[in-house]
Amino acid sequence: MENFVAYNPVQLHFGKEVVSNLGKTVRQYGTKVLLVYGKGSVKKNGSYDDVVAQLNKFGMQITEYSGIKSNPVIEDVQNAIKLGIENQVDMVIALGGGSVIDSAKMIALCIPGNLDAWKVMKMRAFPKKSLPLIAVLTLAATGSEMNMFAVVQNPETGEKMAHKNPLIFPKHSFLDPVYTYFVSPEYTAYGIVDLIAHSFEAFFAAGKADLSDRFVQAIVQEAMRYALPVLKEPDNYDYRANIMWIATSALNGTTAYGRAGSGDWGVHAIGHTLSVLYDTPHGASLSIAYPAWLKLMKNRIPDRIKQLAKLIFNTNECDDFIVKLETFFRQIKAPVKLQDINIDVSRKEEIVNAMIKTKVNGYYQELSETDLEKITDLMFGNKI
């Protein structure tokens, strides 16, 4: 087992109507709020009304920034930073899923020093402090509500990348599973894929960490246990609550302790390429990329993949594991080939070149340019 530091300062409020404590909680950080959200779903699921009612009850001054995309872009982050500075806000409240929370993290991080967010993402500017961030989650997927990561893309440079900084842990996160009743079957499935992918990324980091392996096993098996039931009964509180907590646990540090790092993240880098090129939903990119990556790696790290296969599906064969994983993705109607999302083989060169340009790689399982071409072939369903 590798040396590690366990640290997570987020105070998580979980359950029905926990937002009723929002106003009293955020009042300790000031009176001027920048409320950041997406394109309107929060006004359909009731979360927007609940949050605004709480803020009004406690006399908060609200400045709103809406329109955050599901693949968040740096332009929105920069515009919101400017708005927050102009209104001298004391804190940022993120209302939405991982894309909104990730954007809000960078907004809160950059307002105090009026910093260029992309320079911060690229580690060319270094914030010394952040505004307090409060998250109200409406989509179970990324785990951003309880970690120090933010992912944003820059269409101009063709990059989608992650920033890691302990300053961007939310102070508080409010998780009411009822708000996820309104998430579509498609995005419910993509969220489940995302949390499974997060668990796998941790599993393939270097270092022997048996307990963390068991955490991965429990998280993935619980996700698979509740996946079809929650898709069949989207307003079942128990199903939604379990998926929500599973998604949070998949990337709050639990699966990484005892390893050399938080994960390999090569598959996420592949998926980010698809999101930048085609605005592919994050979870959809991962259900396509992970089986392809496993097919490439099955002869390089067979023992590790067999260990995961044994934990998840009680099989000792790499190929059997991959087939079972693809079968599960199909069962929840997540794509497993690029053709499933209407990307045909004529795009192969474009995809490969984009991955080479952005230096797609894993932290522990290195990917050569030839590997990237092979993975692209595998994502099209071709053999190598």
Order of alpha helices (4+ residues) and beta strands (2+ residues): beta-alpha-beta-alpha-alpha-beta-alpha-beta-alpha-alpha-beta-beta-beta-beta-alpha-alpha-alpha-alpha-alpha-alpha-alpha-alpha-alpha
